[in-house]
């Protein structure tokens, strides 16, 4: 079956960096677009970044210039490099492709 497993979340101070990873299995990873979403407490889930099979990327305005999405088709992984983190980036971050979702990884930005 299709599995998406996120890792790399944690507690970081404002201005810090984290790199999230999502390991994908059960699909031909290289032919599908991937996305990172996040959901903060009391808010709706929102798209943070996406990457197509051809490596075209899109970002939410709130993270442009700070976050970078990438993929490694040899490892079936998608990554989200997050720099200059802000308290408002605190959320559970989810990996997605098609109708499939991971369980999420918590990112907390706080001093």
Secondary structure, 3 states (H helix, E strand, C coil): CCEEEEECCEEECCCCCEEEEEEEECCCHHHCCEEEEEECCCCCCEEEEEECCCCCEEECCCCCCCEEEEEECCCCEEEEEECCCCHHHCEEEEEEECCEECCCEEEEECC
